[in-house]
């Protein structure tokens, strides 16, 4: 039913193979779009997303350390993960 297909990476322009097995996996998961990046560029993008800069702030509720993905402002409270979850509940 599926055949290997050669695609071109939108980031680096290299050709890569979208295998029949990968196509079957995509179909099982309900994915309708083909991959747009080769494995190397996908891995690089994932790695860059994981290595985002984090900032340390003091939790406005418990006073503990809060690691956050944005630079805190003095006019807004910042919460640690546990206190943030309590605030949302």
Protein Blocks (a to p, Z undefined) as FASTA:
>chain_A
ZZcdddddfklopacdddfklmmmmmmnopabdcfbdfklmmmmmmmmmmpccdddddfk
lopacddfbdcdfkbccddfklmmmmmZZ
